[in-house]
Amino acid sequence: MMKASHLLPLLLITSLSAQDAIPPRAELLAPIIREPIVQPEPKPVLRIEVPEENIIQSETVTKGDQTVIVQKIAPVALPPVPVAPPAPVALTPEQIEARAARHALAPKRRMLMLSCTVYDHRHTLISWTSQGKTPVEFFKAWSNVNFFHLNPLHQFKKNDVIYSLMFGIGHEDTAKAAARYARFGKTYHPPAIPSLPADPFAQPTFLVTEGNPTAEDLAPIIGLHEIYQDHHQTLISEHQRITAQQQREEAERRAAPPLPKPQIIIQHWTTNPSASTAVETKGEPTK
């Protein structure tokens, strides 16, 4: 059974009286198009150079294309164990009060976790839950926005709440699904998608079909549609760029020959425990 639709606030403004307060639109907190991530230089690996004369015993084990060399070597002096950092200094009551005041002024932060299925690159079935409520409430809504286009979005602000977006998403091609079912002698029943505006750019809209979300539950979903209406061109362009880059990198990985497995060398040595650390068992020190 369909529930009442929740349209973008821009479309609802016409129903508000002059005295009603119009909620602020969602806003970006960072550019959609970001600078490429520069990978840091790998940290140097601590390697122990052992002279040939200090190798007491060496054994090579080969399994498939992997070679492991196990060596017993003369004892090696290792770097000293780092000194533990000093214990943190306890805050004064004034510092605790100042910290609480800063936290009170800071905006709320929420993790917005969505499960989305896009049908035929046109409509998205959104699933999400209430946050901080017991018992947890579950909601579903249909949107005329292709949520794959929201992949470049990570954070946004709506109603003084900062949302960090995390969602799992998949695509369903109903024609291919029907053909797949037919091969096994079954009938594919596509989902009943409600009537939504045909133009998601001018009228990004969603319709709640399961659950009874409150205004707080709806705020981030409304915010996503506002962001899409205001920035859909940039979102789509960045999504296409990221997709093309991923496809190019995947093709390069498939075309490149497999890297040979590195040779593994395991070196070990035996030391005698000092008298101060020896533990007696049945009257005899451990070995």
C-alpha positions as CSV (number, residue, x, y, z in Angstrom):
1,M,0.0,0.0,0.0
2,M,1.5,3.3,-1.1
3,K,2.1,6.0,1.5
4,A,1.9,9.8,1.0
5,S,4.6,11.1,-1.2
6,H,7.4,13.3,0.1
7,L,8.4,15.7,-2.6
8,L,11.4,18.0,-2.6
9,P,10.9,21.0,-0.4
10,L,11.2,23.3,-3.4
11,L,8.0,21.7,-4.7
12,L,6.3,22.1,-1.4
13,I,7.0,25.8,-1.0
14,T,3.8,26.6,-2.9
15,S,1.7,25.0,-0.2
16,L,3.3,27.0,2.6
17,S,1.8,30.2,3.8
18,A,3.8,33.4,4.0
19,Q,4.2,32.9,7.7
20,D,5.6,29.4,7.5
21,A,9.4,29.0,7.9
22,I,11.0,27.4,4.8
23,P,13.7,24.9,5.9
24,P,17.2,25.6,4.6
25,R,18.3,23.5,1.6
26,A,21.0,20.9,2.0
27,E,24.5,22.1,1.3
28,L,27.8,20.6,0.3
29,L,30.7,20.5,2.7
30,A,33.4,19.7,0.1
31,P,33.8,20.0,-3.6
32,I,32.3,17.1,-5.6
33,I,35.3,17.0,-7.9
34,R,38.3,16.3,-5.7
35,E,42.0,16.4,-6.4
36,P,43.4,13.0,-7.1
37,I,44.7,11.2,-4.1
38,V,48.5,11.1,-4.0
39,Q,49.7,7.9,-2.5
40,P,52.4,8.4,0.2
41,E,55.8,6.9,-0.3
42,P,56.0,3.5,1.3
43,K,57.7,3.3,4.6
44,P,61.1,1.6,4.5
45,V,61.0,-2.0,5.6
46,L,63.3,-2.9,8.4
47,R,65.7,-5.5,7.0
48,I,68.4,-7.4,8.8
49,E,71.4,-7.9,6.7
50,V,73.0,-11.2,7.9
51,P,76.5,-12.1,6.7
52,E,76.9,-15.5,5.1
53,E,79.1,-16.8,7.9
54,N,76.3,-16.0,10.5
55,I,73.8,-18.3,8.8
56,I,73.9,-21.5,10.8
57,Q,71.3,-23.5,8.9
58,S,69.2,-22.9,5.8
59,E,66.3,-24.8,4.3
60,T,64.3,-24.0,1.2
61,V,60.7,-25.0,0.8
62,T,58.9,-24.6,-2.6
63,K,55.2,-25.0,-3.1
64,G,54.0,-24.1,-6.6
65,D,55.5,-20.7,-7.5
66,Q,56.1,-19.7,-3.9
67,T,59.5,-20.2,-2.3
68,V,60.1,-19.9,1.4
69,I,63.6,-19.9,2.9
70,V,63.9,-20.7,6.6
71,Q,67.3,-19.8,8.1
72,K,68.7,-20.3,11.6
73,I,71.1,-17.5,12.2
74,A,73.5,-16.2,14.9
75,P,71.8,-13.9,17.5
76,V,71.2,-10.4,16.2
77,A,71.1,-7.2,18.4
78,L,67.7,-5.6,17.8
79,P,66.8,-2.0,18.3
80,P,65.6,-1.2,21.8
81,V,61.9,-1.4,22.6
82,P,60.3,2.1,22.4
83,V,59.6,3.7,25.7
84,A,55.9,3.9,26.5
85,P,54.4,7.4,26.3
86,P,53.6,9.2,29.5
87,A,50.1,8.9,30.9
88,P,47.8,11.7,29.8
89,V,47.4,14.6,32.2
90,A,43.9,14.7,33.8
91,L,41.8,17.7,32.7
92,T,40.9,20.3,35.2
93,P,37.2,21.1,35.9
94,E,37.5,24.3,33.8
95,Q,39.0,22.4,30.9
96,I,36.2,19.8,31.1
97,E,33.6,22.5,31.1
98,A,35.2,24.3,28.2
99,R,35.2,21.0,26.2
100,A,31.6,20.4,27.0
101,A,30.8,23.9,25.7
102,R,32.6,23.3,22.4
103,H,30.8,20.0,22.0
104,A,27.4,21.7,22.6
105,L,28.1,24.2,19.9
106,A,29.4,21.7,17.3
107,P,26.9,20.4,14.7
108,K,25.4,17.0,15.1
109,R,26.9,14.2,13.0
110,R,25.1,11.2,11.7
111,M,26.2,8.3,9.5
112,L,23.6,7.8,6.8
113,M,23.6,4.2,5.7
114,L,21.4,3.3,2.7
115,S,20.8,0.2,0.7
116,C,19.9,1.0,-2.9
117,T,18.8,-0.8,-6.0
118,V,18.6,1.1,-9.3
119,Y,16.2,-0.3,-11.8
120,D,17.0,0.2,-15.5
121,H,19.2,3.2,-14.7
122,R,16.1,5.3,-13.9
123,H,14.5,4.6,-10.5
124,T,16.0,3.7,-7.2
125,L,14.5,1.7,-4.3
126,I,16.0,3.2,-1.1
127,S,16.1,1.3,2.2
128,W,17.2,3.0,5.4
129,T,16.5,2.8,9.1
130,S,15.8,5.2,12.0
131,Q,18.8,6.2,14.0
132,G,19.0,6.2,17.8
133,K,15.6,4.6,18.2
134,T,14.6,1.5,20.0
135,P,13.2,-0.6,18.4
136,V,14.7,0.3,15.1
137,E,12.3,1.3,12.4
138,F,12.7,0.3,8.7
139,F,11.8,2.5,5.7
140,K,11.6,2.1,2.0
141,A,11.1,4.7,-0.7
142,W,11.1,4.9,-4.5
143,S,13.0,7.8,-6.1
144,N,13.3,9.0,-9.7
145,V,17.0,9.7,-9.1
146,N,19.7,7.3,-10.2
147,F,21.6,7.0,-7.0
148,F,24.7,5.8,-8.8
149,H,25.1,9.5,-9.6
150,L,25.5,10.2,-5.9
151,N,28.6,8.0,-5.6
152,P,31.0,11.0,-5.6
153,L,29.1,12.5,-2.6
154,H,30.5,11.8,0.9
155,Q,29.2,14.5,3.2
156,F,26.5,17.1,3.2
157,K,24.7,19.2,5.8
158,K,20.9,19.4,6.3
159,N,19.1,21.1,9.1
160,D,22.2,21.7,11.2
161,V,23.2,18.0,10.9
162,I,26.3,16.8,9.1
163,Y,25.6,13.5,7.3
164,S,28.3,11.1,6.2
165,L,27.0,9.0,3.3
166,M,27.6,5.3,3.1
167,F,25.5,3.1,0.9
168,G,25.5,-0.3,-0.8
169,I,24.1,-0.1,-4.3
170,G,23.3,-2.5,-7.1
171,H,21.6,-2.4,-10.6
172,E,18.8,-4.5,-11.9
173,D,18.1,-4.6,-15.7
174,T,14.5,-5.8,-15.8
175,A,14.8,-7.0,-19.4
176,K,17.9,-9.1,-18.7
177,A,16.3,-10.4,-15.4
178,A,13.2,-11.5,-17.4
179,A,15.4,-13.3,-19.9
180,R,17.4,-15.0,-17.1
181,Y,14.2,-16.2,-15.4
182,A,12.8,-17.5,-18.7
183,R,15.9,-19.7,-19.3
184,F,14.9,-21.6,-16.1
185,G,11.2,-21.7,-17.0
186,K,10.3,-19.1,-14.5
187,T,8.5,-15.7,-14.8
188,Y,10.1,-12.5,-13.6
189,H,7.9,-10.1,-11.8
190,P,9.4,-6.6,-11.8
191,P,8.7,-4.4,-8.9
192,A,5.7,-2.1,-8.9
193,I,7.3,1.3,-9.3
194,P,5.0,4.2,-8.4
195,S,4.3,7.1,-10.7
196,L,7.1,9.7,-10.3
197,P,8.0,12.8,-12.4
198,A,9.8,11.9,-15.6
199,D,12.5,14.6,-15.2
200,P,14.7,13.9,-12.2
201,F,16.7,17.0,-12.8
202,A,13.9,19.5,-12.5
203,Q,11.8,17.4,-10.1
204,P,13.9,15.0,-8.1
205,T,11.2,13.2,-6.1
206,F,10.8,10.2,-3.8
207,L,7.8,8.4,-2.5
208,V,7.8,6.5,0.8
209,T,6.2,3.0,0.5
210,E,7.1,1.4,3.8
211,G,7.3,2.7,7.3
212,N,6.3,5.9,8.9
213,P,9.4,8.1,9.0
214,T,9.4,11.3,11.0
215,A,10.6,14.6,9.7
216,E,14.0,13.8,11.3
217,D,14.1,10.4,9.4
218,L,13.2,12.1,6.1
219,A,15.6,15.1,6.4
220,P,18.7,13.3,4.9
221,I,16.6,11.8,2.1
222,I,15.2,15.2,1.3
223,G,18.7,16.6,1.5
224,L,20.1,14.1,-1.0
225,H,17.4,15.1,-3.5
226,E,18.1,18.8,-3.0
227,I,21.8,18.2,-3.5
228,Y,20.9,16.3,-6.7
229,Q,18.7,19.1,-8.0
230,D,21.4,21.7,-7.4
231,H,24.4,19.7,-8.5
232,H,23.3,16.9,-10.8
233,Q,25.4,17.9,-13.7
234,T,28.6,17.9,-11.7
235,L,27.6,14.7,-9.9
236,I,26.9,12.9,-13.2
237,S,30.1,14.1,-14.8
238,E,32.2,13.0,-11.8
239,H,30.4,9.6,-11.6
240,Q,31.2,9.0,-15.3
241,R,34.8,10.0,-14.8
242,I,35.3,7.7,-11.8
243,T,33.5,4.8,-13.6
244,A,35.7,5.3,-16.7
245,Q,38.8,5.4,-14.6
246,Q,37.9,2.2,-12.7
247,Q,37.2,0.4,-16.0
248,R,40.5,1.6,-17.4
249,E,42.4,0.4,-14.3
250,E,40.6,-2.9,-14.4
251,A,41.5,-3.4,-18.1
252,E,45.1,-2.6,-17.3
253,R,45.2,-5.1,-14.4
254,R,43.7,-7.8,-16.7
255,A,46.2,-7.1,-19.5
256,A,49.3,-7.0,-17.3
257,P,51.1,-10.2,-16.6
258,P,50.8,-11.5,-13.1
259,L,53.6,-10.4,-10.8
260,P,55.9,-13.1,-9.5
261,K,55.4,-14.0,-5.9
262,P,58.2,-12.6,-3.8
263,Q,60.7,-14.9,-2.2
264,I,59.9,-15.2,1.6
265,I,62.9,-15.5,3.9
266,I,62.3,-16.4,7.6
267,Q,65.2,-15.9,9.9
268,H,65.2,-17.0,13.5
269,W,67.7,-17.4,16.3
270,T,67.8,-18.7,19.8
271,T,68.7,-16.7,22.9
272,N,69.1,-17.8,26.5
273,P,66.6,-16.1,28.9
274,S,68.3,-14.0,31.6
275,A,68.2,-15.2,35.1
276,S,65.7,-12.4,36.0
277,T,63.1,-13.6,33.4
278,A,63.5,-17.3,33.9
279,V,60.4,-19.1,35.2
280,E,60.8,-22.3,37.2
281,T,58.5,-25.3,36.3
282,K,58.8,-28.4,38.5
283,G,62.1,-27.1,39.9
284,E,63.7,-26.6,36.5
285,P,64.1,-23.4,34.5
286,T,62.3,-23.1,31.2
287,K,64.4,-23.6,28.1
